[in-house]
Amino acid sequence: MNKFYRISINYNALDRIINGHKTIEGRIKKGIFINMIQGDTIEFHNKKLKCLAKIINIIEYKNILEYLSGENLDNINPNKSKEDILKIYRGFYPDILKIPKKFLAIKFKVINIWIIITIMYINGHYFPHDSNLKDFYMLH
């Protein structure tokens, strides 16, 4: 039976996923990522966007360097070098090179997209959460 996973992801990465430029999510093989299999569904999300993706393949690598050498970097982070991508991953996993861990290339296909809009209700008026409240004060 296929499973459903929710993964928080930064806005830039999620934007690349939604636009079809990122089709591989790389993660250390631990936690929920150990049990993922082909056919499972992932909800990638942040505060403003979310999308559903179906896992089409998972490749296990001995470490992050093997992962970065074995995959097309444009499917991980378009227009970035191997060194640039490694620097990004080290921001999330500072010891990734000191303590080598198995790394997963989670390949997916987007199946649905949502934009999350938070609405505020103030004195009988609705405003998108990110709107400038000067619009509200100009009404009164």
Helices and strands as residue ranges (DSSP letters): E 4-8, H 11-18, E 24-28, G 31-34, E 41-45, E 49-61, H 64-70, G 73-75, H 82-92, E 103-115, E 119-122, E 125-128, H 134-138
